[in-house]
Structure formats: structure tokens, C-alpha cells
Amino acid sequence: MEKYTKLKELVTSLEEDIAKFYDKGNQAAGTRVRKGMQDLKSLAQDIRVDIQSKKNE
């Protein structure tokens, strides 16, 4: 459950940069969003692996 909480916090933290990129065209914000999305992908994969291992026990 701790990883899921981190996932939600990461999504929330990206909200401001997403708005800056799409609304104002801020390229640096886009770079931060891409990095954050990569972190989200990694965290989501960790959660998937954890769930699968608990399911198979």
C-alpha cells in the first residue's frame, strides 16, 4: 500500500508541470513531466510485480 501512496503523490506532484507545459508551452516543465512519467512507469511496474508475487504465494 505504501508504493500506491507514492504513486498517487507522484501523479499529484506532476500536475503543476503538466499545466505549465500544455498551457504555457514551458519546455523545461515538459522535461520534468517526462522524467516523472518514467518514474511512474517504474513504480507501477514494481507494484505489478509485488501484486503478482503475493497472488502466487
N, CA, C and O atoms as a MOPAC input file, in Angstrom:
PM7 MOZYME 1SCF
protein

 N      0.82600 1    -1.19300 1     0.00000 1
 C      0.00000 1     0.00000 1     0.00000 1
 C      0.87000 1     1.25700 1     0.00000 1
 O      0.46100 1     2.30200 1    -0.50700 1
 N      2.05500 1     1.15200 1     0.56200 1
 C      2.97200 1     2.29300 1     0.62000 1
 C      3.38100 1     2.73700 1    -0.79100 1
 O      3.47600 1     3.93200 1    -1.06900 1
 N      3.61900 1     1.77000 1    -1.67000 1
 C      4.00700 1     2.10200 1    -3.04300 1
 C      2.86300 1     2.79700 1    -3.77600 1
 O      3.09900 1     3.70300 1    -4.57500 1
 N      1.63800 1     2.38200 1    -3.51100 1
 C      0.48400 1     3.00200 1    -4.14900 1
 C      0.35100 1     4.46100 1    -3.70100 1
 O      0.01800 1     5.33500 1    -4.50100 1
 N      0.61000 1     4.71000 1    -2.43600 1
 C      0.56400 1     6.07600 1    -1.91900 1
 C      1.62200 1     6.93700 1    -2.61100 1
 O      1.35700 1     8.08500 1    -2.96700 1
 N      2.82200 1     6.37800 1    -2.80000 1
 C      3.88300 1     7.09800 1    -3.50400 1
 C      3.46000 1     7.40700 1    -4.94000 1
 O      3.73800 1     8.48700 1    -5.46200 1
 N      2.78700 1     6.44700 1    -5.56800 1
 C      2.31500 1     6.62300 1    -6.93500 1
 C      1.33700 1     7.79600 1    -7.01900 1
 O      1.44900 1     8.63800 1    -7.91000 1
 N      0.39400 1     7.84900 1    -6.10500 1
 C     -0.57800 1     8.94200 1    -6.09000 1
 C      0.10300 1    10.28100 1    -5.84600 1
 O     -0.24200 1    11.27600 1    -6.48300 1
 N      1.06800 1    10.31600 1    -4.93100 1
 C      1.78900 1    11.55700 1    -4.64100 1
 C      2.57800 1    12.03100 1    -5.85900 1
 O      2.65200 1    13.23000 1    -6.12700 1
 N      3.16300 1    11.09100 1    -6.59100 1
 C      3.93800 1    11.45400 1    -7.77900 1
 C      3.02800 1    12.03600 1    -8.85400 1
 O      3.39000 1    13.01800 1    -9.50100 1
 N      1.86400 1    11.45100 1    -9.05100 1
 C      0.90900 1    11.98200 1   -10.02800 1
 C      0.50000 1    13.39800 1    -9.63900 1
 O      0.44900 1    14.29300 1   -10.48300 1
 N      0.21300 1    13.59200 1    -8.37000 1
 C     -0.19000 1    14.91300 1    -7.89100 1
 C      0.92900 1    15.94000 1    -8.07100 1
 O      0.67400 1    17.09100 1    -8.42500 1
 N      2.15500 1    15.51900 1    -7.82800 1
 C      3.27600 1    16.44700 1    -7.94300 1
 C      3.53300 1    16.86700 1    -9.39300 1
 O      4.10700 1    17.93000 1    -9.63100 1
 N      3.12300 1    16.06000 1   -10.35000 1
 C      3.34300 1    16.38300 1   -11.75500 1
 C      2.29100 1    17.34000 1   -12.31600 1
 O      2.48900 1    17.92500 1   -13.38000 1
 N      1.19600 1    17.49700 1   -11.61700 1
 C      0.07100 1    18.27700 1   -12.11800 1
 C      0.46800 1    19.70100 1   -12.51200 1
 O      0.06300 1    20.18500 1   -13.57000 1
 N      1.24200 1    20.36100 1   -11.68800 1
 C      1.64000 1    21.74800 1   -11.96100 1
 C      2.50500 1    21.83900 1   -13.21900 1
 O      2.30300 1    22.71900 1   -14.05600 1
 N      3.46800 1    20.92500 1   -13.34500 1
 C      4.34200 1    20.95100 1   -14.51700 1
 C      3.57500 1    20.59700 1   -15.78900 1
 O      3.86900 1    21.14000 1   -16.85400 1
 N      2.60900 1    19.70900 1   -15.69500 1
 C      1.79400 1    19.36800 1   -16.86100 1
 C      1.03200 1    20.60900 1   -17.33200 1
 O      0.97000 1    20.89000 1   -18.52900 1
 N      0.45900 1    21.33800 1   -16.39000 1
 C     -0.26200 1    22.56300 1   -16.74000 1
 C      0.68000 1    23.59200 1   -17.36600 1
 O      0.31800 1    24.25000 1   -18.34100 1
 N      1.87300 1    23.73000 1   -16.81700 1
 C      2.83900 1    24.68700 1   -17.37000 1
 C      3.20900 1    24.31500 1   -18.80100 1
 O      3.33100 1    25.18400 1   -19.66300 1
 N      3.38700 1    23.02400 1   -19.04700 1
 C      3.79000 1    22.59200 1   -20.37800 1
 C      2.67400 1    22.80800 1   -21.39200 1
 O      2.89700 1    23.39900 1   -22.44900 1
 N      1.48200 1    22.33300 1   -21.07300 1
 C      0.38600 1    22.41200 1   -22.04400 1
 C     -0.21800 1    23.80700 1   -22.17000 1
 O     -0.59200 1    24.22100 1   -23.26700 1
 N     -0.31500 1    24.52200 1   -21.08100 1
 C     -0.94900 1    25.84100 1   -21.13200 1
 C      0.00200 1    26.95100 1   -21.55800 1
 O     -0.39000 1    27.86400 1   -22.28400 1
 N      1.25600 1    26.87400 1   -21.10700 1
 C      2.19500 1    27.96400 1   -21.36000 1
 C      3.31800 1    27.58700 1   -22.32100 1
 O      4.09500 1    28.44400 1   -22.74100 1
 N      3.40300 1    26.29700 1   -22.66800 1
 C      4.44900 1    25.86000 1   -23.58200 1
 C      5.82700 1    25.82300 1   -22.96500 1
 O      6.82300 1    25.90500 1   -23.68400 1
 N      5.91400 1    25.70100 1   -21.64600 1
 C      7.18500 1    25.68000 1   -20.93200 1
 C      7.90500 1    24.35400 1   -21.20700 1
 O      7.48300 1    23.29800 1   -20.73700 1
 N      8.99500 1    24.42600 1   -21.97500 1
 C      9.71700 1    23.21900 1   -22.37800 1
 C     10.38700 1    22.51100 1   -21.20200 1
 O     10.42900 1    21.28100 1   -21.17200 1
 N     10.90800 1    23.25800 1   -20.24200 1
 C     11.55100 1    22.65200 1   -19.07100 1
 C     10.53500 1    21.85600 1   -18.26100 1
 O     10.85800 1    20.79700 1   -17.72300 1
 N      9.31700 1    22.35900 1   -18.17500 1
 C      8.26400 1    21.63500 1   -17.46600 1
 C      7.97100 1    20.32500 1   -18.18400 1
 O      7.70900 1    19.31000 1   -17.54000 1
 N      8.01300 1    20.34100 1   -19.51000 1
 C      7.80700 1    19.11700 1   -20.28300 1
 C      8.86700 1    18.07500 1   -19.98100 1
 O      8.57000 1    16.88400 1   -19.89000 1
 N     10.10300 1    18.52500 1   -19.82600 1
 C     11.19500 1    17.61300 1   -19.48200 1
 C     10.95800 1    16.99600 1   -18.10200 1
 O     11.16500 1    15.79800 1   -17.91100 1
 N     10.52800 1    17.80900 1   -17.15300 1
 C     10.23900 1    17.29500 1   -15.80700 1
 C      9.08500 1    16.30500 1   -15.83300 1
 O      9.09900 1    15.30900 1   -15.11100 1
 N      8.09400 1    16.57700 1   -16.65800 1
 C      6.95200 1    15.66600 1   -16.76700 1
 C      7.40000 1    14.33400 1   -17.35500 1
 O      6.99500 1    13.27500 1   -16.87600 1
 N      8.23200 1    14.38200 1   -18.38500 1
 C      8.70800 1    13.12900 1   -18.99500 1
 C      9.49500 1    12.30300 1   -17.98800 1
 O      9.33600 1    11.08300 1   -17.93400 1
 N     10.33900 1    12.94600 1   -17.19200 1
 C     11.09500 1    12.22000 1   -16.16700 1
 C     10.14600 1    11.63700 1   -15.12600 1
 O     10.30100 1    10.49300 1   -14.70000 1
 N      9.16200 1    12.43900 1   -14.72400 1
 C      8.19400 1    11.96100 1   -13.74800 1
 C      7.38200 1    10.79400 1   -14.26600 1
 O      7.07000 1     9.86900 1   -13.51600 1
 N      7.03600 1    10.83000 1   -15.54600 1
 C      6.28300 1     9.73200 1   -16.14900 1
 C      7.12600 1     8.45900 1   -16.18800 1
 O      6.60200 1     7.36000 1   -16.00400 1
 N      8.41600 1     8.60300 1   -16.42300 1
 C      9.30100 1     7.43500 1   -16.39000 1
 C      9.35200 1     6.85400 1   -14.98200 1
 O      9.35200 1     5.63400 1   -14.81300 1
 N      9.39600 1     7.71900 1   -13.97000 1
 C      9.37100 1     7.26200 1   -12.58300 1
 C      8.05200 1     6.55700 1   -12.26800 1
 O      8.02500 1     5.55300 1   -11.55500 1
 N      6.95400 1     7.10000 1   -12.81300 1
 C      5.63900 1     6.47600 1   -12.62600 1
 C      5.62600 1     5.07600 1   -13.22700 1
 O      5.11200 1     4.13200 1   -12.62800 1
 N      6.19200 1     4.96100 1   -14.40500 1
 C      6.23800 1     3.66800 1   -15.08800 1
 C      6.99400 1     2.64100 1   -14.24400 1
 O      6.54600 1     1.50500 1   -14.08400 1
 N      8.12800 1     3.04800 1   -13.71600 1
 C      8.93700 1     2.14300 1   -12.88900 1
 C      8.20000 1     1.74900 1   -11.61600 1
 O      8.19900 1     0.58100 1   -11.22700 1
 N      7.57900 1     2.71600 1   -10.97700 1
 C      6.84900 1     2.44800 1    -9.73800 1
 C      5.64800 1     1.54800 1   -10.01000 1
 O      5.36900 1     0.63400 1    -9.23300 1
 N      4.93800 1     1.79800 1   -11.10400 1
 C      3.79600 1     0.96300 1   -11.45600 1
 C      4.24700 1    -0.47400 1   -11.72800 1
 O      3.56000 1    -1.42100 1   -11.34500 1
 N      5.38000 1    -0.63700 1   -12.37500 1
 C      5.90200 1    -1.98100 1   -12.63400 1
 C      6.26100 1    -2.67800 1   -11.32600 1
 O      5.99200 1    -3.86800 1   -11.16700 1
 N      6.86200 1    -1.95400 1   -10.39500 1
 C      7.17900 1    -2.53400 1    -9.08200 1
 C      5.91500 1    -3.01100 1    -8.38200 1
 O      5.89800 1    -4.08300 1    -7.77800 1
 N      4.85900 1    -2.21100 1    -8.46800 1
 C      3.59200 1    -2.58700 1    -7.83800 1
 C      3.01900 1    -3.82900 1    -8.51000 1
 O      2.52800 1    -4.72900 1    -7.82900 1
 N      3.07700 1    -3.88800 1    -9.83600 1
 C      2.57400 1    -5.05100 1   -10.55900 1
 C      3.31800 1    -6.31800 1   -10.14300 1
 O      2.69800 1    -7.35600 1    -9.91300 1
 N      4.63500 1    -6.23600 1   -10.04700 1
 C      5.45200 1    -7.39800 1    -9.67000 1
 C      5.11100 1    -7.82200 1    -8.25000 1
 O      4.97800 1    -9.01300 1    -7.97000 1
 N      4.96900 1    -6.85800 1    -7.36000 1
 C      4.63600 1    -7.15200 1    -5.97100 1
 C      3.28000 1    -7.84500 1    -5.86300 1
 O      3.13400 1    -8.82100 1    -5.12600 1
 N      2.29100 1    -7.34100 1    -6.59600 1
 C      0.95700 1    -7.93600 1    -6.55700 1
 C      0.99700 1    -9.35700 1    -7.11900 1
 O      0.38300 1   -10.26600 1    -6.56000 1
 N      1.71300 1    -9.54500 1    -8.21300 1
 C      1.79100 1   -10.87500 1    -8.81400 1
 C      2.46700 1   -11.86800 1    -7.88000 1
 O      2.04000 1   -13.01900 1    -7.78200 1
 N      3.51400 1   -11.43400 1    -7.19600 1
 C      4.20600 1   -12.35800 1    -6.28000 1
 C      3.33200 1   -12.71700 1    -5.08400 1
 O      3.35600 1   -13.85900 1    -4.62400 1
 N      2.55900 1   -11.75400 1    -4.57400 1
 C      1.64700 1   -12.05600 1    -3.45600 1
 C      0.52500 1   -12.96500 1    -3.92400 1
 O      0.08200 1   -13.84100 1    -3.18200 1
 N      0.06500 1   -12.76300 1    -5.14400 1
 C     -1.01200 1   -13.57500 1    -5.69300 1
 C     -0.56300 1   -15.03800 1    -5.87200 1
 O     -1.35000 1   -15.96500 1    -5.67900 1
 N      0.68500 1   -15.22400 1    -6.23700 1
 C      1.19600 1   -16.56300 1    -6.50000 1
 C      1.65000 1   -17.31100 1    -5.25800 1
 O      2.01000 1   -18.48400 1    -5.34400 1
 N      1.63900 1   -16.66300 1    -4.11800 1
 C      2.06800 1   -17.33300 1    -2.87500 1
 C      1.07200 1   -18.36400 1    -2.42200 1
 O      1.28000 1   -19.01600 1    -1.39800 1

